């Protein structure tokens, strides 16, 4: 189970969304899935094409969370047991333009 370490930008993004209670619940659920089982099918994890270090997970139809693994296996795949830095929470299109 990877430890999740939020970035300052993620915390700022979350602060901007705090008035949307239903979205905050979805974010909490997404983060729990990511921490407990990064392979949970509801996360729809995918690598962000224009940034080789960043990955994304689905919060809902509109929002996604970007993150990056701290460690990689010799094969080049992420070590999903190592900590993950949670980078941003933005709408899908905005996140893919600026995942950090």
Secondary structure, DSSP 8 states (H G I E B T S, - for coil): ---EEE-HHHHHHHHHHTT-HHHHHHHHHHHHHHHH-TT-GGG--EE-TT-TT-EEEESSSSEEEEEEES-B-TTSSB-TTS-EEEEEEEEHHHHHH---
